[in-house]
């Protein structure tokens, strides 16, 4: 089946999101559950919710660049977590964080597989990564992801040690970098923004 320009663009965006978040080791469950006749149970309140974005001027960098050919690609970057709130009250002192990440995948512009990674979040009592440090969380992606889009399948994980150990991580992000020229010119780096929660 021949891919249309729109479907190629959508696939490239999905892959960029998968690599970005797979590298971030954030988890992303489905952003919108499918409609059902039976109301879903409300999930327990999260320990912490934060907005996320790649650090200004410091996108997630791919080595080698993402292209139309499937190959092993590594990713490194820094992600800022801001406007953090604690719905269940257990993390009331945390206002922001800085996530340093590294990850890898077999990937091209249309798909990604075998995403692995690790990340370390340094938490702060102040806004915008200021004030006293509030601890550290070490993150790992799950062996298998899940969700309703190609990107979601890669995006699940948890805190393996440190602050909020054994908490699940759920998040979503969209690339703010133009990824439509990936197959022709390659994609060396991608920036993104979204949300993340620790539950």
C-alpha positions as CSV (number, residue, x, y, z in Angstrom):
1,X,0.0,0.0,0.0
2,X,1.4,3.4,-0.9
3,X,1.7,5.9,1.9
4,X,0.2,9.4,1.3
5,X,2.1,12.5,2.2
6,X,-0.1,13.0,5.2
7,X,0.4,9.4,6.4
8,X,4.2,9.7,6.0
9,X,4.1,12.9,8.0
10,X,2.0,11.3,10.7
11,X,4.3,8.3,10.9
12,X,7.4,10.5,11.1
13,X,5.8,12.5,14.0
14,X,4.9,9.3,15.8
15,X,8.4,7.9,15.5
16,X,9.9,11.2,16.8
17,X,7.6,11.1,19.8
18,X,8.4,7.4,20.4
19,X,12.2,8.1,20.3
20,X,11.8,11.3,22.3
21,X,9.8,9.7,25.1
22,X,11.5,6.3,24.9
23,X,14.7,8.1,25.5
24,X,13.1,10.1,28.2
25,X,11.9,6.9,29.8
26,X,8.7,8.6,30.4
27,X,5.7,6.4,30.2
28,X,2.8,7.3,28.3
29,X,-0.4,5.5,28.6
30,X,-3.2,6.3,26.2
31,X,-4.2,10.0,26.1
32,X,-7.8,9.2,25.4
33,X,-9.4,5.9,26.4
34,X,-11.8,4.3,23.9
35,X,-15.5,4.9,24.3
36,X,-17.3,2.2,26.2
37,X,-20.8,1.6,27.5
38,X,-19.5,1.1,31.0
39,X,-18.0,4.1,32.8
40,X,-14.3,3.6,33.6
41,X,-13.2,3.6,37.2
42,X,-11.5,6.8,38.2
43,X,-7.7,6.3,38.7
44,X,-6.1,7.0,42.1
45,X,-4.7,10.5,42.5
46,X,-1.1,10.9,41.1
47,X,1.8,11.5,43.5
48,X,3.1,14.2,41.1
49,X,2.1,15.9,37.9
50,X,4.5,18.1,35.9
51,X,4.7,19.9,32.5
52,X,7.7,18.8,30.5
53,X,9.8,20.3,27.8
54,X,13.3,19.7,26.3
55,X,15.7,22.3,27.7
56,X,15.8,25.5,25.5
57,X,18.6,25.1,23.0
58,X,19.2,21.5,24.1
59,X,17.0,19.1,22.0
60,X,17.3,15.4,22.3
61,X,20.2,14.5,19.9
62,X,20.2,11.3,17.8
63,X,23.5,9.6,16.9
64,X,23.6,8.7,14.0
65,X,20.8,10.9,12.6
66,X,17.4,9.3,12.1
67,X,16.9,8.5,8.4
68,X,14.7,6.3,6.2
69,X,16.9,3.3,6.9
70,X,16.4,1.1,9.9
71,X,19.5,1.2,12.2
72,X,20.6,1.5,15.8
73,X,20.2,5.0,17.0
74,X,21.1,6.4,20.4
75,X,19.6,9.5,22.0
76,X,20.7,11.9,24.8
77,X,19.2,15.0,26.2
78,X,17.9,17.1,29.1
79,X,14.3,17.6,29.9
80,X,12.9,20.2,32.3
81,X,9.9,19.4,34.5
82,X,8.0,22.4,35.7
83,X,4.7,23.5,37.4
84,X,4.7,20.3,39.4
85,X,1.7,19.6,41.7
86,X,1.0,16.7,44.0
87,X,-2.7,15.6,43.8
88,X,-2.4,13.1,46.6
89,X,-0.3,15.4,48.8
90,X,2.7,13.0,49.1
91,X,5.1,15.2,47.1
92,X,4.0,18.7,48.2
93,X,7.5,20.0,48.5
94,X,8.5,19.3,44.8
95,X,8.0,22.2,42.4
96,X,10.3,21.3,39.5
97,X,12.9,18.9,38.2
98,X,15.7,18.2,35.7
99,X,15.8,14.9,33.8
100,X,19.0,13.9,32.2
101,X,18.4,11.0,29.8
102,X,20.0,8.5,27.4
103,X,18.3,5.9,25.3
104,X,18.6,3.8,22.1
105,X,16.4,2.1,19.6
106,X,16.4,0.3,16.2
107,X,14.7,3.1,14.2
108,X,14.0,4.8,11.0
109,X,11.7,7.7,10.1
110,X,8.6,5.5,10.1
111,X,9.0,3.2,13.0
112,X,11.1,2.4,16.1
113,X,11.6,-0.9,18.0
114,X,13.5,-2.2,21.0
115,X,13.6,1.2,22.8
116,X,15.8,1.1,25.9
117,X,17.0,3.9,28.1
118,X,17.6,5.3,31.6
119,X,17.2,8.7,33.2
120,X,17.9,10.6,36.4
121,X,15.6,13.3,37.7
122,X,17.0,15.8,40.2
123,X,14.0,17.4,42.0
124,X,13.9,20.9,43.4
125,X,11.8,22.7,46.1
126,X,11.7,25.8,43.9
127,X,10.2,26.6,40.6
128,X,12.3,26.4,37.4
129,X,15.0,24.1,38.9
130,X,15.8,26.5,41.7
131,X,16.0,26.3,45.4
132,X,17.0,23.3,47.6
133,X,17.3,19.9,46.0
134,X,14.4,17.6,46.9
135,X,16.0,14.3,46.0
136,X,16.7,12.2,43.0
137,X,14.6,9.6,41.0
138,X,16.2,6.9,38.7
139,X,13.9,5.9,35.8
140,X,13.8,2.9,33.5
141,X,11.4,2.1,30.7
142,X,9.2,-1.0,30.9
143,X,10.1,-4.0,28.8
144,X,6.8,-3.5,26.9
145,X,4.7,-0.5,26.4
146,X,1.0,-0.1,25.6
147,X,-1.5,2.3,24.2
148,X,-3.6,3.3,21.3
149,X,-1.0,4.9,18.9
150,X,2.3,3.6,17.5
151,X,4.2,6.0,19.8
152,X,2.3,5.0,23.0
153,X,3.5,1.4,22.6
154,X,7.0,2.4,23.6
155,X,6.1,4.7,26.4
156,X,5.9,3.0,29.7
157,X,8.2,2.7,32.7
158,X,8.7,3.5,36.3
159,X,11.0,4.8,39.1
160,X,13.4,2.1,40.1
161,X,15.1,3.9,43.0
162,X,15.3,7.1,44.8
163,X,12.3,9.5,45.4
164,X,9.0,7.9,44.5
165,X,10.6,4.5,44.0
166,X,8.2,1.9,42.6
167,X,5.9,4.5,41.2
168,X,4.7,4.1,37.7
169,X,5.4,7.0,35.2
170,X,2.8,8.1,32.6
171,X,3.3,10.9,30.1
172,X,2.8,12.3,26.6
173,X,4.8,14.6,24.4
174,X,4.6,16.2,21.0
175,X,7.6,17.2,18.9
176,X,8.0,21.0,18.5
177,X,10.7,20.3,15.8
178,X,9.7,20.0,12.1
179,X,10.2,16.2,11.5
180,X,8.6,16.1,8.0
181,X,11.9,16.1,6.1
182,X,13.4,13.2,8.1
183,X,13.6,10.7,5.2
184,X,15.1,13.2,2.8
185,X,17.4,15.1,5.0
186,X,17.7,13.0,8.2
187,X,16.8,14.1,11.7
188,X,19.6,14.9,14.0
189,X,17.7,16.3,16.9
190,X,14.2,16.9,18.2
191,X,12.6,19.1,20.8
192,X,9.3,18.4,22.5
193,X,6.8,19.3,25.2
194,X,4.0,17.6,27.1
195,X,3.2,16.3,30.6
196,X,4.3,13.6,32.9
197,X,2.8,12.1,36.0
198,X,4.1,9.7,38.7
199,X,1.4,7.5,40.1
